[in-house]
Amino acid sequence: MLKQHAKQRIIKDIKDDDLRIQITGYVKEIVDNENIILDDKTGEIEVIVKNVDFRFDKNDLINIFGEIEISMAGEKSLVADIIQDKKNLNFEYYQKLYKIKKQLDLI
């Protein structure tokens, strides 16, 4: 079965009807072997990493593809399918490009 296209998002722009997204940000905290906190400078989100090979450290810049889960309390978390190393990405430029794409309704 094909997975749905992952929409590019920043944490503050995650919508309730988003199913599959990708977010780029920094590993703020490694909670345990199954959970991390990702920070993209617009917010933080818990990421469930139990189904992927997670080889990153605190403060590493990564891109995560996954499915959104919303708890009964309305809190969003991301279940990771793919994690990419983005240590060579100019994150400031990435954020500016995201804003331009958003203004042009490309995301």
N, C-alpha and C positions, 0 to 999 in steps of 0.2 A: 504494500500500500504506500502510495506517495504521501510525503509529509507536505503540509501547507507551507507556502512561502513565508519566510521569517521577515517580518516588517522591522526596519531599522527604527530604533527608538532611543530616547534618553529616558531616564527613570521618571522624571516629572511628567513626561508625555505618554506614559503607558495608559491605555484606555481599557475600560471594563470589557469591551468586546474583542480585545486583542487575544488571539489564541497562541500564536507562535511569533516570537520576536528575537531580535539580536540587540545586545547592549554591549558597549565598550566602556570599560571603567577600570578602576584600581581595586585590587584585593585589599579591603580595609581590615578584615579580620578573618582568620580561619577558626571557625567555631569548633568544629570537630572533623572527623573523617568524612562526614556527609553534608556539611553545611559551611558556607562562607558568607560574608557580607561584602557586596560589591558597591563601590562608590564612584559615581560618574560626575561629581561636582554639582549635580542638580538634585541629588537625593541618594538614598541607599536602598538596596533590596537584598533580601536573603536569597541565596542561590543554593539549590540542592544539587550536590555534585556526586552523589553516591553511585550513579550509573556511568560515570566517565572517569578516565584516568587523569586525576588532578595532580599536576607536578609543579605547582606554582607557589610562590611565597608572598608574604604580606608586602604590599606596595607594588606588586607586579601589575603591568597594564595588560589586560586581556579582553578578548571579544567572546561573548557567550551567545550561543544559539540555544533556544529552548522554548518550552511551553509555560505559559502563565498559569498559576494556580491562585485562586482567591479563596481565602478562609471565610468561615461564617462571620467573622468580625470585620471582613472587608479588606484584610491585609493581603497584599500581593507578594508572591514569591515566584521564582523562576526555576524550573526543573531543567537542568543543563543536558543537552544532547551532544554539543560540540563546544570545545573551548580552544581558542586560538591565542597564541602568544603575540602580543602587539607591542613589544618593548621598543621597536624601532619606529613606531607611529608617532608623528607630531600631534599629540592629543589636543593642543590648543587650536591647531589648524583644522583638525577633525571636527571640533565643536563649532567652529566658524562655518565650515562647509555644511554641517547639519542644519544650522540656522538658515542658511541660504536655501537649501533644499526644502526646508519647511515653509519658508515664505513663498516658494514657487509651487507649493502643493505637490512636491515630488515624493514626499514621505507621509 
